[in-house]
Amino acid sequence: MQKHYKLSIAGVDFNDPYTFRTPTVKDGKAIWQLIKDTQVLDLNSSYSYLLWADQFSETSIVVVEGTKIVGFVSGFIQPKAQDTLFIWQVAVDESTRGKRLASRMLLAIVQSDACRNIQYLEATVTPSNMPSIKLFKGLARDLKTECTITDGYTEDLFPGGGHEAEKLFRIGPF
Ligand SMILES: CC(C)(COP(=O)(O)OP(=O)(O)OC[C@H]1O[C@@H](n2cnc3c(N)ncnc32)[C@H](O)[C@@H]1OP(=O)(O)O)[C@@H](O)C(=O)NCCC(=O)NCCS
């Protein structure tokens, strides 16, 4: 069942045309297309997005404009650290970037019931992805907390040598 996110963020224009809600399995197809269209994110199998939208919906989010999905964040609470939300992929359709949709999606998940016991948010970011670096540093600033950056998944862990390193960003405590 879909759950609509209540946004309690200063500066949000509540008259804007975007709806923030949990994904459902029926969104999987459109999420796969959104990720593909970014041309920078690793595109995983279509099955993985169906599975994510179905099984991890409580800690994930889509933004809908009309009938089109224009934003998606996949997240999960770490099995090894129940106080830590891991954010896996963040994508906003090119036509709607720069409107704080990514920042608002992250804040909405952090402020949701499912994350009431969350103290930290982690994500990995490639050093060349400036928008993503700005997004997570900006989130730490907005939440008035720290952002520490350490080695996450180094280049040598990936097969074939064709993948940039993924630095670990850790934001919190909240
Ligand atoms: C990264 C991405 C999700 C940002 O979405 P967005 O809705 O435009 O981001 P926001 O409007 O919330 O901006 C967040 C911050 O990033 C900054 N930012 C966003 N795009 C930027 C860009 N192209 N260059 C520099 N800074 C940028 C904003 O200025 C803002 O910083 P501030 O809070 O200090 O003002 C979007 O560009 C995207 O989908 N990119 C392709 C996929 C990707 O790289 N995903 C992230 C890796 S998981």
The ligand as an ORCA input file, in Angstrom:
! r2SCAN-3c Opt
* xyz 0 1
  C      22.415     14.268     -7.849
  C      20.943     14.560     -8.118
  C      20.135     13.433     -7.512
  C      20.588     15.900     -7.455
  O      19.174     16.115     -7.590
  P      18.513     17.579     -7.395
  O      17.086     17.379     -7.027
  O      18.803     18.421     -8.566
  O      19.356     18.111     -6.125
  P      18.928     19.289     -5.137
  O      18.200     20.345     -5.912
  O      18.270     18.714     -3.949
  O      20.361     19.902     -4.740
  C      21.102     19.413     -3.630
  C      22.401     20.164     -3.521
  O      23.268     19.774     -4.617
  C      23.625     20.913     -5.398
  N      23.612     20.501     -6.798
  C      22.628     19.844     -7.449
  N      22.969     19.647     -8.728
  C      24.201     20.195     -8.880
  C      25.105     20.313     -9.979
  N      24.792     19.806    -11.190
  N      26.298     20.908     -9.765
  C      26.647     21.395     -8.560
  N      25.813     21.322     -7.476
  C      24.620     20.721     -7.644
  C      22.559     21.951     -5.105
  O      23.029     23.264     -5.318
  C      22.246     21.678     -3.649
  O      23.264     22.237     -2.845
  P      22.874     23.273     -1.665
  O      21.961     22.506     -0.723
  O      24.194     23.613     -1.060
  O      22.180     24.414     -2.347
  C      20.635     14.670     -9.643
  O      21.538     15.593    -10.226
  C      20.763     13.337    -10.385
  O      19.798     12.565    -10.459
  N      21.942     13.074    -10.959
  C      22.189     11.821    -11.676
  C      22.241     10.627    -10.732
  C      23.239     10.790     -9.597
  O      24.387     11.196     -9.806
  N      22.798     10.443     -8.359
  C      23.572     10.611     -7.143
  C      24.406      9.435     -6.821
  S      23.588      8.206     -5.847
*
